[in-house]
């Protein structure tokens, strides 16, 4: 079974949209300036800013207007409660599994948050497994997390693919593994790194999944 390692946030699910919605509700419920939404999105940086740093920035900005408990609850549950799995992505995953691919989610983050997203969207009923950086003690792009993902589902990295939206974490991670190919989910962004490139670029996760599955099937048909 060929191995397909897929990023979670802003690849399989639109984490930024979920965080934006949660942040908007949070600001409204706490009578904070609605114009601070852009600031919060910038501080969050697509989830790459450590949770503690975001909490500290919010405490510095709002002082006594917010309790530490309110900030922690927002950062722990807000986006995780709102992510959805798009129908097109679900269908593409189903096609990949149906074609014989072993699909495993490889994500940086905290176990409680990431598993809430995986289970809440129903991804746990589609993929064969997942690996979360907090649980394995290493983060993408470290090769160890991808090796842990392969081991978790009893698969080989030979002929594997990585799909993700991060040039550094996902495509850079694939680059560090011999023979592993990659698809960058660009969301319409241009590729800017001149030192390396992904194997393929698509706009969204469903197109990325279909590229891998169809390309593999076509290559097999030549034998």
N, C-alpha and C positions, 0 to 999 in steps of 0.2 A: 504494500500500500504506500503510495507516495505521500509525503508529509507537507502540509500546508500550515504555516505558522502565521497567525493573523493578529494584528494589533486591535485593541478594543476602542480606546477613546479617540474620537474623530476619525475612526476608520470604520469599524462595525457599527458604532453608535455615534451620534452627533453630540458629543459631550459639551462642546462650547455653547450650543443652543440651549441645552438643559441648564447649564450654569447661568447663562444670561437670564433665563426665565426665573430661576431660583433667586438670583441676585435682585431682579426687579421686584419680586414679591417681598423679599427681605427688606429692601429699602422702604417700600411702602408700609409694611407692617410696623416698622420701627420709626416711622416719621422722619426718615433721613432724606437728603436731597436726591431727587430722581436723576439729576445730572451726574451723580456719582457712579452711575452704572458703567460708564466708559472707564472711569478710574478703577473700579473693581475688576473689570475684564482685563485691564492692563496689568494690574497687580497679580492676578491669577495666572496670566500668561499661558492660557490653554491647559492649565493643570500642572505645568512644569515647575511653578514656584512651590517650594515646600509648604505644607499646611501651616507649620509653625510661623513661617515668615509672613504668610497672608494674615494670620491671626494677629501677629504683632503690628503689621501695617494698619489693620483695622482698628486696633486698640489705640494706636498713636493718633489716628485721624478722628476717631469718635469719642475717645476718652470715656467719661462716665455715662455717656448717652446709651451705651450698650453694655450688657453684662457679658462676662466671659463665657457663660453657659450658652447664651444666645448665639454668639459667634461660633462656638464649637459645634452646636447643633446644625447651624447653617452649613458649615464646611464639611461636616460628616455626612449629612443626609440630603442637602439641597439638590445637587445635580444628580446624585444616585437615584433619587426618587422620581426623576423626570425624564431620564433617557428612554428612548424608544428604539426599537429595531425596525428600520424601514422595510416595507414589504418587498422591495426589489432586492435588498440585501439578504433578507431571509430566503427568498426564492433562489438566489445565486448560491447561497450556502447549501441549500437543499440539493441543488444540482451537483455541487462539488462532492458532497457526501455520497450522493447517488452514483457518481462516476467512480467511486472507490477511493477518494482522497481521505486521508486521516487529517482532520482539522483540529488544531489546538490554538487557543488564544494565548498570546504572550503579551503581558501588560505590566508596565511599571505602576506602582501605587500601593495602597494599603489593602489588605485582604478584605476587611469588612466592607469598604466602599466598592471595590471592584467586584466582589462576589454578589453584592446587592444588585449591581447593574446586570451581571451575567444571568442571575436567576430571575430578576424582575422583568427582563426582556424576553425570557424564554430561550436564551442562547444555550443554557445548560442542557436543554433537551435536543439540541442540534449538533453541537460540537462534541468531539470525543474527549476533551479535557481542557484544562487551562493551567497556566503558571503565572503567579503574581510575584513581583519582585520582593515584596516584604517577606513572603513565605520562604523564598529560596536564598535570600541574603545577597542578591546581586541584581543590578539593573541593566536593561538594554542601554547601550549596545554591547555589553560584555558577552562574550561567546558562551559563558557558563549558563546564562539563563536560557539560551536557545538549546543547549545540550540538555538542560533539565527538562525543557518542553518535550524534546524527542523521547527522553527516557520516560516521562510521565505517561506517554501513550504507547510505549514500546515500539517506537519507529526509528528509522535511520535518517540521518541528515543528508545522506546521499540522494541527490535529485530533489531535495526539498526547495520550497519557495518561502519567502517572507513577503507579506503584504502589510503596508503601514503608511501613515501620513507623515512620519518624522524622518527627515533626511538623515539626521544624526543617529537616532535611536534604532530605527527600523532598517533603513537602507545601509547605514553604516554598520549595523549589526550583521546584516547578511554579508556584507563585504568582508567581514572578519572570519567568515566560515568558508572553507574550501568547497567549491562546487555548489554553493547555495545561491539561487537566483532570487530576484526581488522585483516587486512592483510598487512603485511609489504612488500613493493616492494624493494627487496634487490639489484637489479642490479648486482647480483653475490657476494655481500659483505656478510661476516659472521655476525650473530647476536652476539654481545659481552656483552650486559647488562645482568648481572646475577640476577638482582632484579625482573625482570618481562619479559614476552615474549608475542609476538603477538599470536593471535589465529592461524594464518597460515602465511607462508612465500612463496612468489613466486618471480621470477626474474623480471617480468614486469607487467605493468598495465592490459594488456589484459588477462593474466593468472589469475591475482587477481580478476578481474571482473567475469570471467567465474567460478572461484572457488566458489564465493559467490552465484551466480545465480544457478549454477548446484546443489550445496550443499543444497540450500534452496528448490529447486524443489524436490530433492530426499527425503528430510526430510518430505515434505508434502505428498509424495506418500505413506508413511507408515501409514497415518491416514485413 
